[in-house]
Amino acid sequence: MEPDLNALAVFALVAEHRSFRAAADRLGVTRSAVSQTIQRLEESLGIALVQRTTRSVGLTEAGERLYAEVAPAIAEMRAALGNTEALRGRPRGLLRLAVSSIAEHFLSGPLLAAFTEANPEVQLDVAVTDAEFDIVAAGFDAGVRLGEVIEQDMIAVPIAGDERQLAVCAPSFRDRFGVPGHPSQLASFRCIGWRPAPTVAPYRWEFAQGGREFSVAVAPEITTNDMALMIKLAVAGAGITFGMEASFRPAIERGELVPILEDYCPFFAGFYLYYPSRRNLAPKLRALVEHLRRRV
């Protein structure tokens, strides 16, 4: 028999107050509605639970035993509901994020540090990953990716301005081997490529010319899934590499890397925080959204 949890909750109120009237007032219903609910519960169990007189309400032996067993569970449910309602009021709890490894602005440190300082009851769990998966099914509250690859049914909040990808190399490599004048010539140069996993083909470098986008499948001498290693190798003169300008900017400013093929590297929509559409956004996630909007 499937238990009628609503009826058990009504019974627990009657048993707690020893009164149909008090239980009805707590529930905001009529005394008759409470009486009918108790009657249906007794009929489903096949045993009397409540003893009614004109002046008082008591419990039968079966009623006393049932109340003793269900009362702790109902108290726990009330506490759980109270805790959930408390979450509605202020940002608190664990906030799980899946973030692209190349979201430099988001992962730089100050942005998230300022958020946790402003929201001390929120614990951040940031998984840095370039794998494509359903963040909801994987148990994440939100993700951070380039806008062009976010599903259309997601809510997307920009976290920075437009971005672009650049081809770069070390000055020593340029002076020794020269640089291509067009992306189609990259096949003749040593390249350092990226791929998310050993079983996946290296990423095709994306360019544009005259408003037309095109990609080049370079034949890299070195491939890796780690942007930091790509930068180190490029700085060491191992070849030309390609990635987000923000990732290369510190090395460019230090003179360790130089951009090439810039005329073929247009700007595009940058990174977004994204999450599924919800009628009631959790305060912890709403706080992050508002934090990002203020910073942007």
C-alpha positions in Angstrom: 0.0 0.0 0.0 1.3 3.4 -1.0 1.4 5.6 2.2 -0.7 8.8 2.1 2.0 11.2 3.4 -0.4 14.1 3.5 -2.9 12.2 5.7 0.0 11.2 8.0 1.0 14.8 8.4 -2.7 15.7 9.3 -2.8 12.9 11.7 0.4 14.0 13.4 -1.1 17.5 13.9 -4.2 16.1 15.4 -2.2 13.8 17.7 0.1 16.7 18.6 -2.7 19.1 19.6 -5.3 16.5 20.6 -7.7 18.7 18.7 -9.3 18.6 15.2 -9.9 22.4 15.5 -6.3 23.2 16.3 -5.0 21.0 13.4 -7.5 22.7 11.0 -6.3 26.1 12.1 -2.7 25.1 11.5 -3.5 23.8 8.1 -5.9 26.6 7.1 -8.7 24.2 6.3 -12.0 23.3 7.9 -12.5 21.0 10.8 -14.6 18.8 8.6 -11.7 18.4 6.1 -9.4 17.3 8.9 -12.0 14.8 10.1 -12.5 13.3 6.7 -8.7 12.9 6.1 -8.3 11.0 9.4 -11.3 8.9 8.5 -9.8 8.0 5.1 -6.5 7.1 6.8 -8.2 4.9 9.3 -10.1 3.1 6.5 -7.0 2.6 4.5 -5.2 1.1 7.5 -8.2 -0.9 8.7 -7.9 0.3 12.3 -9.0 3.2 14.5 -6.4 5.8 15.3 -8.4 8.5 17.1 -10.9 8.4 19.9 -13.4 11.2 19.6 -15.8 12.5 22.3 -17.8 15.7 22.4 -15.2 17.2 24.7 -11.8 15.7 23.8 -9.7 13.9 21.2 -7.5 11.0 22.2 -5.5 8.3 20.5 -6.1 4.6 20.4 -3.2 2.2 21.1 -2.6 2.0 17.4 -2.8 5.8 17.1 -0.2 6.2 19.9 2.2 3.7 18.3 1.8 5.3 14.9 2.3 8.8 16.2 5.4 7.8 18.1 6.9 6.4 14.9 6.0 9.1 12.5 6.5 12.2 14.7 10.4 12.1 14.5 10.2 11.8 10.7 7.8 14.6 10.3 9.9 16.8 12.6 12.9 16.1 10.4 10.9 17.0 7.3 9.8 20.3 8.9 13.5 21.0 9.7 14.5 20.2 6.2 11.9 22.5 4.8 13.0 25.2 7.2 16.6 24.8 6.0 15.5 25.0 2.4 13.5 28.2 3.1 16.6 29.7 4.8 18.5 29.1 1.6 16.0 31.3 -0.2 17.0 34.3 1.9 20.8 34.5 1.5 23.5 33.0 -0.6 24.9 29.9 1.1 25.9 26.3 0.3 28.0 24.6 -2.3 28.2 26.2 -5.8 29.6 23.8 -8.4 31.0 25.3 -11.6 32.4 23.7 -14.8 34.9 26.2 -16.3 36.8 26.1 -19.6 40.6 26.1 -19.0 41.0 29.1 -21.4 38.6 31.3 -19.5 41.5 33.4 -18.3 39.5 36.3 -16.9 37.2 34.1 -14.9 40.1 31.9 -13.6 42.6 34.7 -13.0 41.9 34.8 -9.3 40.6 38.2 -8.3 37.1 37.8 -9.7 36.4 34.6 -7.7 38.3 35.8 -4.6 36.1 38.9 -4.5 33.0 36.8 -4.8 33.9 34.4 -2.0 34.8 37.4 0.2 31.4 39.0 -0.4 29.6 35.7 0.1 31.4 33.8 3.0 28.6 31.2 3.3 29.1 30.0 -0.3 31.6 27.3 -1.0 32.9 27.2 -4.6 33.8 23.9 -6.3 35.4 24.8 -9.7 36.1 22.0 -12.1 38.4 23.2 -14.9 37.6 21.1 -17.9 37.3 21.4 -21.7 35.2 18.3 -22.1 31.7 18.9 -23.6 28.9 17.5 -21.4 25.5 18.2 -19.9 26.3 20.3 -16.8 22.9 19.7 -15.3 23.2 15.9 -15.6 26.7 16.1 -14.1 25.4 18.0 -11.1 26.9 21.4 -11.8 25.0 24.6 -11.0 26.6 26.5 -13.9 29.4 26.5 -16.5 31.7 29.0 -18.2 32.4 28.6 -21.9 32.7 30.6 -25.1 29.3 31.9 -26.2 29.4 30.3 -29.6 29.3 26.7 -28.1 26.6 27.3 -25.5 23.3 25.5 -26.1 20.5 27.9 -27.0 18.2 26.8 -24.2 20.6 28.1 -21.6 20.7 31.5 -19.9 24.0 33.1 -20.7 25.6 36.0 -18.8 28.8 37.7 -20.3 31.7 37.7 -18.0 34.1 39.8 -20.2 34.3 41.6 -23.5 35.0 40.2 -26.9 37.9 37.8 -27.4 40.0 36.6 -30.2 42.5 33.8 -30.9 46.0 34.6 -32.0 48.9 32.7 -33.6 52.1 33.5 -31.8 55.7 32.5 -31.7 58.9 33.5 -30.0 61.0 36.4 -31.5 63.9 33.9 -31.8 61.7 31.5 -33.9 60.6 34.4 -36.1 64.2 35.6 -36.6 65.4 32.1 -37.4 62.6 30.7 -39.6 60.5 33.6 -40.6 56.7 33.6 -40.3 53.8 32.7 -42.7 52.1 35.5 -44.6 48.9 33.6 -44.7 47.3 30.9 -42.6 47.4 28.5 -45.5 51.2 28.5 -45.2 51.3 27.2 -41.6 51.8 23.6 -42.9 55.4 24.7 -43.8 56.2 25.7 -40.2 56.8 23.9 -36.9 53.6 24.2 -34.9 52.5 23.4 -31.3 48.9 22.2 -31.3 46.1 21.5 -28.8 43.7 18.7 -28.4 41.4 17.9 -25.5 42.3 14.1 -25.4 44.7 11.7 -27.0 41.9 10.1 -29.0 40.7 13.4 -30.5 42.2 15.1 -33.6 44.2 18.3 -32.9 42.2 21.4 -32.9 41.9 23.2 -36.3 43.1 26.7 -36.2 40.3 29.2 -37.0 40.8 32.4 -39.0 38.8 34.8 -41.1 39.4 36.8 -44.3 37.0 39.3 -45.9 34.3 38.2 -43.5 34.6 34.6 -44.4 35.6 32.1 -41.7 37.9 29.2 -42.5 40.1 26.8 -40.5 43.5 25.3 -41.1 44.4 21.7 -40.1 48.1 22.2 -39.1 50.4 19.2 -38.6 51.8 20.0 -35.2 55.1 18.5 -34.2 53.9 18.7 -30.6 50.4 18.4 -29.3 49.1 18.8 -25.7 45.9 19.5 -23.7 47.7 22.0 -21.5 47.8 25.6 -22.5 50.5 26.4 -20.0 52.8 23.9 -21.7 52.0 25.3 -25.1 53.1 28.7 -24.0 56.3 27.5 -22.4 57.2 25.6 -25.6 56.4 28.6 -27.8 58.5 30.9 -25.5 61.3 28.4 -25.8 61.2 28.7 -29.6 59.7 25.2 -30.3 57.2 26.6 -32.9 54.1 28.6 -33.6 51.1 28.0 -31.4 47.5 29.2 -31.4 45.0 30.1 -28.7 43.2 32.8 -26.8 44.9 36.2 -26.8 44.3 36.6 -23.1 46.3 33.4 -22.5 49.3 34.8 -24.4 49.0 38.5 -23.3 51.4 38.3 -20.3 54.1 36.7 -22.5 53.5 39.2 -25.3 53.8 42.1 -22.9 57.1 40.7 -21.6 58.4 40.4 -25.2 58.6 36.6 -25.0 56.0 36.0 -27.7 55.0 38.0 -30.8 51.6 37.9 -32.6 51.5 36.8 -36.2 48.8 36.7 -38.8 46.8 39.3 -36.9 44.9 40.4 -40.0 43.2 37.0 -40.0 42.3 36.9 -36.3 39.0 38.7 -35.8 37.3 39.3 -32.5 34.2 37.3 -31.5 31.8 37.0 -28.5 33.8 35.9 -25.4 33.1 33.8 -22.4 29.7 33.5 -20.7 28.5 32.0 -17.4 25.6 29.8 -18.4 22.9 27.8 -16.6 19.5 26.3 -17.3 16.5 28.5 -17.1 14.9 28.3 -13.7 11.9 30.2 -12.3 13.5 30.4 -8.9 17.2 30.9 -9.1 19.2 29.7 -6.1 20.5 32.6 -4.1 24.1 31.3 -4.3 23.9 31.3 -8.2 22.0 34.6 -8.3 24.7 36.2 -6.2 27.4 35.0 -8.7 25.4 36.3 -11.6 25.0 39.7 -9.9 28.7 39.8 -9.0 29.7 39.1 -12.6 27.3 41.8 -14.0 28.8 44.4 -11.6 32.4 43.4 -12.5 31.7 43.4 -16.3 
